[in-house]
Amino acid sequence: MDTEVDVIVLGMGPGGEVAASRLLDAGRRVAVIERELIGGECGYWACIPSKTLLRPVQLAAEARAAAGVTGTTLDWTDAATYRDTMIRHLDDAAQVHGYRGRGAVVLQGAGRITGRDGRGTEGRIRVRVGDDSITAEHLVIATGTTPVLPKVPGLEDITVWTNRETYTVSELPRRATVVGGSAVGVETATFLAGFGVKTTLVHRGTALLSREEPRVGELARERLEAAGATVLLGASPDRARRDGDDSVLELEGTGTAEVRSDVVVFATGRAPRTGDLGLETLGIEPDARGAIRVDGQCRAAANVWAVGDVNGIMPFTHVAKYQGRIAADAILGTVRTAHYDGIPRVVFGVPDIACVGLTEAQARTQGLAVESVELDLAAALAKPWTFEREPAGHLGLLADTDRKVLLGAWAIGPEAGEWIHHAALAIRAGIRLEVLRDQVAQFPTFHEAYLAALDRFDA
């Protein structure tokens, strides 16, 4: 089948879906191509199932800490059943029907770019999916990433999981080893430990969440260990082997020689899915990581855009959706430049760990004059005490002392992923400290922490 449309969207994760929907709403003829399930990694194997399964763990911890609440036993069967509902039982038939009902051409299979019709860089772009050929004036690439496993001898002999097996499992293991101390590793260890799995997290770095402030990693470790997990820092898998029913990781760089478990979950990063797309036919050469280079409108070449994790800018679902809007608007004639100041970064743990903006080290590397403060929430606010009997939480702020604006913030506390947006907006909009200090926050809320922290600045 040969079909002509206005825009081809290759990859239908969150970024692709936002772009496709915006273009369809504007009356454009759109073809959407997805090799697996419409909704992508996030909808079926990552964000949605992980947050669905983390919620009962968080709620049980909050209930245990609250006065007057008893009976916080978790029911894995019920949680897994609801998880299956949330991931649509790994069935995207309703999404396919919905897009076709909106007038989209829907093709399911691996799409490969075969070049442009005609000469030069302005010709219509052709993509093949099996026996089908689609041409369009514009192409949006949103193919996401694939997991990266370390090269560990013997890995093929043990039971290895990635996020896909972890968050679609029907029966939990008794023991699990999580390799990786990033947000995914911390969330995975929190989920497993919360449901009673004997969990060990192995991380080669000296701190968890090493891209954030050191204090954040320190507190994250404390909370993870309080949740029942064992954390081994400065440790790397050296070799893997099977010993009966045990999957064994031999470690280097730590006093612990080996870790035994039923499964080993690797949360060791992901790589852009670009190797088999045919980018060379459009003259596009990915960078060393395999990511597609883009400009401020997420443009990779004439009439070609790349949005979401595939461009390697910021691998977050909310950034992919933002870039989907940017690319769609450019195609529709409204050119906007993407800005990445004030993008929140949240780890949904027990409790939430939320960060935004620069770390102090990053700011000083840029030559900025800075001041930082840290607030103990329980010492400064009423809200934590209404929330739990022995509250513990922190807010850190980083200010530019010359421009008198916020540069960064981090928070650890109940639902910090919600109230970090106060700082995110301040950073993105460049709101001056004097205006932030004049804000009137509802009592009692965690938002009051900003006023208490801002008062501690000399700036």
C-alpha positions as CSV (number, residue, x, y, z in Angstrom):
1,M,0.0,0.0,0.0
2,D,1.3,3.5,-0.9
3,T,-0.2,6.3,1.1
4,E,0.4,10.1,1.1
5,V,-0.1,12.2,4.3
6,D,1.1,15.5,5.6
7,V,3.1,14.2,8.6
8,I,4.5,10.8,9.6
9,V,5.0,10.3,13.3
10,L,7.5,7.4,13.8
11,G,7.1,6.1,17.4
12,M,4.0,6.6,19.5
13,G,5.3,7.1,23.1
14,P,4.3,10.3,25.0
15,G,6.2,12.7,22.7
16,G,4.8,11.1,19.5
17,E,1.3,11.0,20.9
18,V,1.3,14.7,21.8
19,A,2.7,15.6,18.4
20,A,0.2,13.4,16.5
21,S,-2.8,14.6,18.5
22,R,-1.9,18.3,18.1
23,L,-1.5,17.8,14.3
24,L,-4.7,15.9,14.0
25,D,-6.6,18.5,16.0
26,A,-5.2,21.1,13.5
27,G,-6.7,19.1,10.6
28,R,-3.5,17.6,9.3
29,R,-3.4,14.2,7.6
30,V,-1.2,12.1,9.9
31,A,0.3,8.6,9.8
32,V,1.4,7.1,13.1
33,I,3.8,4.2,13.2
34,E,4.5,2.1,16.3
35,R,6.6,-1.0,16.4
36,E,5.1,-2.2,19.7
37,L,2.1,-0.6,21.6
38,I,0.7,2.9,21.2
39,G,1.6,4.6,24.4
40,G,5.2,3.4,24.3
41,E,7.5,2.4,27.1
42,C,6.0,4.8,29.6
43,G,2.5,3.6,29.3
44,Y,3.1,-0.1,29.6
45,W,6.5,-0.9,31.1
46,A,7.8,2.2,32.9
47,C,6.1,5.3,34.3
48,I,2.5,4.2,34.6
49,P,3.0,0.7,36.1
50,S,5.9,1.8,38.3
51,K,4.0,4.8,39.8
52,T,0.9,2.6,40.1
53,L,2.8,0.0,42.1
54,L,4.8,2.6,44.2
55,R,1.6,4.3,45.4
56,P,0.5,1.5,47.8
57,V,4.0,1.4,49.2
58,Q,4.0,5.1,49.8
59,L,0.5,5.1,51.2
60,A,1.3,2.2,53.6
61,A,4.4,4.1,54.9
62,E,2.3,7.3,55.4
63,A,-0.4,5.3,57.2
64,R,2.1,3.6,59.5
65,A,3.4,7.1,60.4
66,A,0.0,8.7,61.0
67,A,-1.7,8.7,64.4
68,G,-4.9,6.6,64.6
69,V,-4.3,4.3,61.6
70,T,-3.9,0.6,61.9
71,G,-3.9,-2.2,59.3
72,T,-1.5,-1.3,56.5
73,T,-0.9,-4.7,55.0
74,L,-0.2,-4.6,51.3
75,D,-2.1,-7.0,49.0
76,W,0.2,-7.8,46.0
77,T,-2.6,-9.6,44.1
78,D,-4.9,-6.7,44.2
79,A,-2.1,-4.2,43.4
80,A,-1.0,-6.3,40.4
81,T,-4.6,-6.6,39.1
82,Y,-5.0,-2.8,39.2
83,R,-1.6,-2.4,37.6
84,D,-2.8,-4.7,34.7
85,T,-5.8,-2.4,34.3
86,M,-3.6,0.7,34.2
87,I,-1.4,-0.8,31.5
88,R,-4.4,-1.9,29.5
89,H,-3.4,-5.6,29.8
90,L,-0.7,-4.8,27.3
91,D,-3.4,-4.2,24.6
92,D,-3.5,-1.0,22.6
93,A,-6.6,-1.9,20.5
94,A,-8.5,1.0,22.0
95,Q,-5.7,3.4,21.1
96,V,-5.5,2.1,17.5
97,H,-9.3,2.5,17.2
98,G,-9.2,5.9,18.7
99,Y,-6.5,7.3,16.3
100,R,-8.2,5.8,13.3
101,G,-11.4,7.3,14.4
102,R,-9.7,10.7,14.4
103,G,-8.6,10.2,10.8
104,A,-5.0,8.9,11.3
105,V,-3.4,6.2,9.3
106,V,-2.2,3.7,11.9
107,L,0.6,1.2,11.0
108,Q,2.0,-1.2,13.5
109,G,5.4,-2.5,12.9
110,A,9.0,-1.3,12.6
111,G,9.3,1.7,10.4
112,R,12.4,2.4,8.3
113,I,13.1,5.6,6.5
114,T,14.1,5.0,2.9
115,G,14.9,8.6,1.9
116,R,13.2,11.5,0.0
117,D,11.3,11.5,-3.2
118,G,12.9,13.8,-5.7
119,R,16.1,15.7,-5.3
120,G,17.6,17.9,-2.6
121,T,16.6,18.3,1.0
122,E,13.0,19.4,0.4
123,G,11.5,16.2,-1.1
124,R,8.8,14.3,0.5
125,I,10.0,11.8,3.1
126,R,9.3,8.1,2.6
127,V,9.0,5.5,5.3
128,R,8.3,1.8,4.9
129,V,6.5,-0.5,7.3
130,G,6.6,-4.0,6.0
131,D,4.9,-3.9,2.6
132,D,3.4,-0.5,3.2
133,S,5.0,2.8,2.0
134,I,4.1,6.2,3.4
135,T,5.3,9.6,2.1
136,A,4.9,12.9,3.9
137,E,6.2,16.4,3.8
138,H,7.2,16.2,7.5
139,L,8.5,13.5,9.7
140,V,8.5,13.4,13.6
141,I,10.9,10.8,15.1
142,A,9.9,9.7,18.6
143,T,11.3,6.2,18.8
144,G,12.6,6.4,22.4
145,T,15.3,4.2,23.9
146,T,16.3,0.7,24.7
147,P,17.9,-0.6,27.9
148,V,21.6,-0.9,28.2
149,L,23.1,-3.9,30.1
150,P,26.7,-3.8,31.3
151,K,29.1,-6.3,29.8
152,V,29.4,-8.8,32.7
153,P,30.7,-12.3,32.0
154,G,28.1,-14.9,32.8
155,L,25.1,-12.6,32.6
156,E,23.4,-15.1,30.2
157,D,23.4,-17.7,33.0
158,I,21.4,-15.8,35.5
159,T,17.9,-14.4,35.7
160,V,18.0,-10.9,34.3
161,W,15.2,-8.4,34.4
162,T,14.9,-4.8,33.1
163,N,12.0,-2.5,33.9
164,R,9.8,-4.5,31.6
165,E,9.9,-7.7,33.6
166,T,9.9,-5.9,36.9
167,Y,6.7,-3.9,36.3
168,T,4.7,-6.5,34.6
169,V,5.6,-9.4,36.9
170,S,2.7,-11.6,38.1
171,E,4.6,-13.2,41.1
172,L,7.2,-11.3,43.0
173,P,10.6,-13.0,43.8
174,R,11.7,-13.5,47.3
175,R,15.1,-11.8,46.7
176,A,16.2,-9.2,44.2
177,T,19.4,-7.4,43.4
178,V,19.0,-4.0,41.7
179,V,22.0,-2.7,39.8
180,G,22.1,1.1,39.4
181,G,21.6,4.1,41.7
182,S,19.8,6.4,39.4
183,A,16.1,7.4,39.8
184,V,15.0,4.2,38.2
185,G,17.2,2.1,40.5
186,V,16.0,3.9,43.6
187,E,12.3,3.6,42.6
188,T,12.7,-0.1,41.7
189,A,14.4,-0.9,45.0
190,T,11.7,1.1,46.9
191,F,8.9,-0.8,45.1
192,L,10.4,-4.3,45.7
193,A,11.4,-3.7,49.3
194,G,8.0,-2.2,50.0
195,F,6.2,-5.4,48.9
196,G,8.5,-7.5,51.1
197,V,11.1,-8.6,48.6
198,K,14.6,-8.8,50.2
199,T,16.3,-6.2,48.1
200,T,19.9,-5.2,47.6
201,L,20.8,-2.1,45.5
202,V,24.3,-2.2,44.0
203,H,25.7,1.1,42.7
204,R,29.2,1.8,41.4
205,G,29.1,5.4,42.5
206,T,29.8,6.7,46.0
207,A,26.4,8.3,46.3
208,L,22.9,7.6,45.0
209,L,21.4,10.0,42.5
210,S,24.9,11.3,41.8
211,R,23.7,14.0,39.3
212,E,21.9,15.8,42.2
213,E,23.3,17.6,45.3
214,P,25.3,15.2,47.5
215,R,22.9,15.8,50.3
216,V,20.1,14.4,48.2
217,G,21.9,11.2,47.6
218,E,22.7,10.9,51.3
219,L,19.1,11.3,52.3
220,A,17.9,9.0,49.6
221,R,20.1,6.3,50.9
222,E,18.8,6.8,54.5
223,R,15.2,6.5,53.3
224,L,15.9,3.5,51.1
225,E,17.6,1.7,54.0
226,A,14.7,2.7,56.3
227,A,12.4,1.1,53.8
228,G,14.2,-2.2,54.2
229,A,16.7,-2.3,51.3
230,T,20.4,-2.9,51.6
231,V,22.5,-0.4,49.7
232,L,26.0,-1.2,48.5
233,L,27.9,1.8,47.2
234,G,31.2,1.8,45.3
235,A,30.3,-1.7,44.1
236,S,30.2,-3.0,40.5
237,P,29.3,-6.4,39.1
238,D,32.4,-8.2,38.0
239,R,31.0,-11.6,37.1
240,A,27.7,-13.4,37.2
241,R,27.0,-17.1,37.7
242,R,24.3,-19.5,38.5
243,D,24.4,-21.5,41.7
244,G,21.4,-23.8,41.9
245,D,18.4,-21.5,42.1
246,D,20.5,-18.5,42.9
247,S,21.5,-15.7,40.5
248,V,24.9,-14.6,41.9
249,L,26.7,-11.4,41.2
250,E,30.3,-11.3,42.2
251,L,31.3,-7.7,43.1
252,E,34.4,-5.6,43.0
253,G,35.1,-2.4,44.8
254,T,33.3,-3.3,48.0
255,G,33.7,-5.4,51.1
256,T,30.8,-7.6,50.0
257,A,32.1,-10.3,47.8
258,E,28.9,-11.4,46.2
259,V,25.1,-10.9,46.3
260,R,22.7,-13.8,45.8
261,S,19.1,-13.4,44.7
262,D,16.4,-14.8,42.6
263,V,16.5,-12.1,40.0
264,V,18.9,-9.3,39.0
265,V,17.3,-6.1,37.9
266,F,19.4,-3.8,35.7
267,A,18.7,-0.1,36.0
268,T,21.9,0.9,34.2
269,G,20.7,3.4,31.6
270,R,19.2,3.4,28.2
271,A,20.4,4.2,24.6
272,P,18.4,6.0,21.9
273,R,16.7,3.7,19.5
274,T,18.2,5.0,16.2
275,G,20.4,2.2,14.8
276,D,17.8,0.7,12.5
277,L,15.9,3.7,11.4
278,G,17.6,4.6,8.1
279,L,18.6,8.0,9.3
280,E,21.6,8.0,6.8
281,T,19.1,8.3,3.9
282,L,18.2,11.8,5.2
283,G,21.8,12.7,5.9
284,I,21.3,12.5,9.7
285,E,24.3,11.2,11.7
286,P,23.6,10.5,15.4
287,D,26.1,11.6,18.1
288,A,28.4,9.2,19.9
289,R,25.5,8.1,22.2
290,G,23.3,7.3,19.2
291,A,21.1,10.4,19.9
292,I,19.7,12.6,17.1
293,R,21.1,16.1,17.3
294,V,18.3,18.8,17.1
295,D,18.0,22.6,17.1
296,G,15.8,24.7,19.4
297,Q,12.7,23.6,17.6
298,C,13.7,19.9,17.9
299,R,14.5,19.9,14.1
300,A,17.1,17.3,13.0
301,A,17.0,18.1,9.2
302,A,14.7,19.9,6.8
303,N,11.2,18.9,7.8
304,V,12.5,16.3,10.2
305,W,12.0,16.6,13.9
306,A,13.2,14.3,16.8
307,V,11.4,14.5,20.1
308,G,11.7,12.7,23.5
309,D,14.5,10.4,24.6
310,V,15.7,9.7,21.1
311,N,17.3,13.2,21.0
312,G,19.1,12.7,24.4
313,I,18.4,16.1,25.7
314,M,16.5,15.3,28.9
315,P,15.1,11.7,29.2
316,F,11.8,12.5,30.9
317,T,8.3,11.9,29.8
318,H,7.3,15.5,30.6
319,V,10.1,16.7,28.4
320,A,9.1,14.4,25.5
321,K,5.5,15.8,25.7
322,Y,6.9,19.4,25.8
323,Q,9.0,18.7,22.7
324,G,6.1,17.1,21.0
325,R,4.2,20.4,21.3
326,I,7.3,22.3,20.1
327,A,7.7,20.2,17.0
328,A,4.0,20.1,16.1
329,D,3.7,23.9,16.5
330,A,6.7,24.3,14.2
331,I,5.1,22.1,11.6
332,L,1.9,24.2,11.9
333,G,3.8,27.4,11.4
334,T,4.2,28.7,15.0
335,V,7.9,28.5,15.7
336,R,8.9,28.4,19.4
337,T,12.2,27.7,20.9
338,A,12.4,25.0,23.6
339,H,13.9,26.0,26.9
340,Y,15.0,23.6,29.6
341,D,15.3,25.8,32.6
342,G,13.1,24.7,35.5
343,I,12.4,21.2,34.4
344,P,11.6,19.1,37.5
345,R,13.2,15.8,38.2
346,V,11.3,13.5,40.6
347,V,12.0,10.2,42.2
348,F,8.8,8.7,43.5
349,G,10.2,7.1,46.6
350,V,9.2,6.9,50.2
351,P,8.9,9.9,50.4
352,D,9.2,11.7,47.1
353,I,12.6,13.1,46.1
354,A,12.3,16.2,43.8
355,C,14.9,18.4,42.2
356,V,15.0,21.2,39.7
357,G,17.5,23.6,38.2
358,L,21.2,23.6,38.9
359,T,23.3,22.0,41.7
360,E,25.7,24.2,43.6
361,A,28.6,22.6,41.8
362,Q,27.1,23.2,38.4
363,A,26.4,26.9,39.3
364,R,30.0,27.5,40.5
365,T,31.4,25.8,37.4
366,Q,29.5,28.5,35.4
367,G,31.1,31.2,37.5
368,L,27.9,32.2,39.3
369,A,27.9,33.7,42.8
370,V,25.6,31.5,44.8
371,E,24.2,30.9,48.3
372,S,22.5,27.8,49.5
373,V,20.2,27.0,52.4
374,E,18.7,23.8,53.8
375,L,15.5,23.7,55.8
376,D,14.4,20.9,58.2
377,L,10.7,20.8,57.5
378,A,9.7,19.5,60.9
379,A,11.6,22.2,62.6
380,A,10.0,25.0,60.6
381,L,6.4,23.9,59.7
382,A,3.2,22.7,61.2
383,K,2.2,20.6,58.1
384,P,4.7,17.7,58.6
385,W,3.3,17.2,62.2
386,T,-0.2,17.0,60.9
387,F,0.9,14.5,58.4
388,E,2.9,12.0,60.5
389,R,4.0,11.5,64.1
390,E,7.8,11.6,63.6
391,P,8.1,13.8,60.5
392,A,11.3,14.0,58.5
393,G,11.8,16.1,55.4
394,H,14.1,18.7,53.9
395,L,14.1,21.6,51.4
396,G,17.2,23.0,49.8
397,L,17.4,26.2,47.8
398,L,20.2,27.7,45.7
399,A,20.1,31.4,44.8
400,D,22.1,33.6,42.5
401,T,23.3,36.4,44.8
402,D,23.9,38.8,42.0
403,R,20.6,38.5,40.1
404,K,18.6,37.7,43.2
405,V,16.8,34.7,41.7
406,L,16.6,31.0,42.4
407,L,18.9,28.7,40.5
408,G,18.0,25.3,42.0
409,A,16.0,23.5,44.5
410,W,15.6,20.1,46.0
411,A,13.0,18.6,48.4
412,I,12.5,15.3,50.2
413,G,9.1,14.9,51.8
414,P,5.6,13.7,51.2
415,E,4.4,14.6,47.7
416,A,7.4,16.7,47.0
417,G,6.9,15.9,43.4
418,E,3.9,18.2,43.5
419,W,5.3,21.1,45.5
420,I,8.6,21.2,43.7
421,H,6.7,23.1,40.9
422,H,6.7,26.2,43.1
423,A,10.5,26.4,42.6
424,A,10.3,25.1,39.0
425,L,8.1,28.1,38.0
426,A,10.3,30.5,39.9
427,I,13.4,29.3,38.1
428,R,11.8,29.1,34.7
429,A,10.3,32.6,34.9
430,G,13.3,34.2,36.7
431,I,11.1,35.4,39.6
432,R,13.0,37.6,41.9
433,L,13.6,36.5,45.5
434,E,11.7,39.6,46.8
435,V,8.6,38.5,44.9
436,L,8.9,34.9,46.2
437,R,9.2,36.2,49.8
438,D,6.0,38.2,49.3
439,Q,4.0,35.0,48.3
440,V,1.3,34.0,50.8
441,A,1.1,30.3,51.2
442,Q,-1.9,28.4,52.5
443,F,-1.6,27.2,56.1
444,P,-0.8,24.4,56.8
445,T,0.9,23.2,53.6
446,F,4.4,22.1,52.5
447,H,4.5,25.2,50.3
448,E,5.2,27.3,53.4
449,A,8.6,25.7,53.4
450,Y,9.7,28.1,50.6
451,L,9.0,31.2,52.7
452,A,10.8,29.7,55.7
453,A,13.8,28.8,53.5
454,L,13.9,32.1,51.6
455,D,14.1,34.0,54.9
456,R,17.4,32.2,55.6
457,F,19.2,33.7,52.6
458,D,21.5,36.7,53.1
459,A,20.8,37.7,49.5
